Amino acid sequence: MWKNIIISIVVLAGIVIGGAYVLPQNAHVERAAIIKAAPDEIFVVVNDWTRFNDWSPWALLDPNAKYTIDPLRPPSGKGAKFSWTSEDPNVGNGSQEIVESEPFKLIKMKLDFGSEGSGYSTLTFEPVEGGTRVTWAFETDLGMNPVSRYAGLMFDSWIGKDYEAGLVRLKALVEAQSNTATQAALAAPGGAAPPDIELSTAADPTREPEVVRVEAKVAVLTRASAKANDETALSAALGGAYQKLL
């Protein structure tokens, strides 16, 4: 009897352990949202650790958590590093470092949770009708530990809700900021529409083009794009362009 029980336990353990290696070795979580703002307006917020807690889904969970930006590195862009400590298990301890920063397109961060593991978090910014699609993804290698393989099945429910909350906060922050910048730019000198241009009555349409030399001047140039029939995207693009010029 005992022999049969032991054999059954061994077989069951073999099935459980063997089944773990049928599961994916990498866990992937992804969420996306469309934000009514230009990619550069969103990028500058996410690329800067001094702004992280303005939109982080975890910042509101533990008001006593301690956050530190590495003083020996720049606070934004590639190489910037941010760490935190918290007694709240939903926040925990760890650090994240920006390992890739491609302006207005992509930000990739390396996450280190100490004994809890590590992974990578990536945010991409894609111009779409109505604004920018921001995709926030998480990727980690679960290794050969069967327990980790089974835990990987829960990552989407564990992390997905936090990423959704973070995107909601980021959307509210950037859209409010974008609207404020647009209104300020339009109210500033030069923000009004230019007056109509009237051709001189002395203009001769049969006259050949003439090259005229003018004094060199310094110019400031910026670029933005949006679909002509999308008023929201046009407003965001123009607002961002005006803000840069000012």
N, C-alpha and C positions, 0 to 999 in steps of 0.2 A: 504493500500500500504506500509506504513512505517513499519507496523507490519510484513509484509511478508519479507521486506528487512532485518529487524533486525533478524528474524528467520533464514533467509538464511546465514547471517553473523555468527550467533551463531553456526549453523550446520557446516559451512565451517571451523570455528575456531576449532570445535570439531574434525573434520576430520584431520586437520593439526596437532593438538596436539596429538591426538590419534595415528596418523601415526608415530609420532616421537618415540613412545614407541615400535613400531614394528621393528625399526632399532636396530642394535647391540649396546650394552652398551659400548663395548670396541672397540677402534679404533686401527688397526694394520697396520704398514707400514714396508715393508722389501725389501732390495736390496742386491745383492751379486756380487762378482767379484773374479776371480782367479788371484792370485798374484804369480809371479815366485820367491818364496822365502820360506824358512822353517817357520812353525808356530811361532817358538820362535823369529825369526827376526822381525816379524810383531807385535807380542805380546808386546815386550819390548818398541816399539814406542807408541802403543795405550795406554799402561798401565801407561804412564808417562805424567803428565800434562805439563811438560816443553816442550814436543814435540807436544802438541795438535795443536798449530797454524801452525805447519809445514805442516799439511795435512787437517786441518779443512776447510770445504766448506764455512764457514762464515767469516773466518779471512780476506779474500780479499774484503769483501763487505764494511767494514767501517774501514779505517786505523786509525780513531780517537777513536775507541772503547778502553775501558780500561779493562784489564784482570788481575785478581788477583788469585794467588795460596795461599790457607790458610797457613800462616806461622807456625801455631800451629800443623799442620799435616804433615805427609810425603808427598812429591810431587808425589809419585807413589804408586800403590797398593791399597788394601782395606783401606778405610777411607780417601783417598786423596780427596780434595775438590777444585773446580775451579769455579770462578764467573766472570761475565762480566757485563758491562754497556755500552749501545750504544743508540744514538738518532736515529739510522736507524731502522725503524720498522721491517725490514727483519732480524735484529740481536737482537734487544730488550735487555732486562735485564734478568738475571737469574743466576742459579748456577747448577752445576752437581757434584755429589759425587759418587765415586766408591764404590759400596756396595758388590760386589762379584768380586774376581779376582782369577781365577783358571789358573795357569801357562800354557801358550801355548794352552789353550782350550776356555776360556770364560772370558769376562769382562762385568759386568753389572753396569750401572750407573743410579742413581736417578736424574731426572731433575726437577727443580723447577723454574717456570716462574712467580712466584708471583701471581698476580690477573689473569694471563692468564692461570693458571692451572699447572699441574704437570704430570709426566709420567716416564717411564723407557726406557732406551736405552741399547741394548745388542749387543755385537760383539762376534761372535763365529769363531773359526779357525779350519778348517778341512783339513787334508792332502789329496790331490788328485793328480792324474796324472798331471804333469806340474806345481806343486807348492802347494798353499794353497787356499782353498775356504774361503773367508772372507764374512760372512753374517752380515749385519748391520740392526737391527730391532728396531722399536719404538712401544711402547704400552702405552695406557692411558685409564683410566676409565672415560667415559663421564658423568657418574652420571644420575640423573633424569631430568636434564634441557633439555627441548625439542629443544631449540636452539642449545645446544651443540651436541645433537644427530644428527641433520641435518648437523652441521659443520663437524662432523666426516666423512661424505661422501667425504669431500674435503681434508682430511689429506694426502691421498696418493699422490695427485697432489701437495700439498703444500710442504710436507717433502721429498717425493720420489726423486725429482730432486736434492735436496740438498745432500741427501745420495749418489746418483749416482756421483755427483761432488766430494764429499769427498773420495769415494772409488777410483776414478780416481787419485786424488792427492796422496792418500796413496800408491797406486800401483806404481806410478812414483817414489815416495820418497824411498820406501823400495827396489824396484828392482835396483835402482841406487846404493843404499847403499850396497845391497847384492853383486852386481857385483864388487864394489870397494873392499869390504872385501875379496872376493874370490881371486881376482888378487893379493892383498897384501899378503894373506896367502900363495899362491902358490909361490910367489917371495921370501918369507922369508926363512931363513935357515931351512932346514928340509922339505921344501915344495916340493922339487923335488922327483921324484920316487926313491925308494930305489934300490941299485944295486942288480943284480942277485946274488943269494946265491948258492955256489957250495959245493957239498958234498965232504968231504975228501975222498981221494982214499983209506984211511985205514979203511973206514966204513965197518962194517961187517953186512950185512942184516940178518944173521942168529943169531946174538947176541940178548939176551933177553933185554927188556927195563931195564934201570938203573935209580934209583932215586938219584938225585944229590941235595945236600943242597947248597943254594946260600945265599949271604948276603942280608938282607932285604933292600928294597929301597922304597922311596915314589913314588907313581904313581898318575897321573892325568888322569881322565877318563871322556869322554863325549860320548853322544850317538846321532846318527842321522839315518834317514832311508829314502830310496827312491827306486823306481822301477829301476831294473838294466838296462832296455831298455830306460829309460827317462833321457837323457843327461842333460837337464836343471835342473831337480829335483836333480840328482846326484851332479851336480856342486854346487847348492844351499846348499845341505845337507853337502857336504864336506867343503864348504867355511865357513858355520856356525860353524862346528865342529873345524876346524883349528883356527878360530877366538877365540873361547872359550879357546882352549888349549894355544894359545899364550898370 
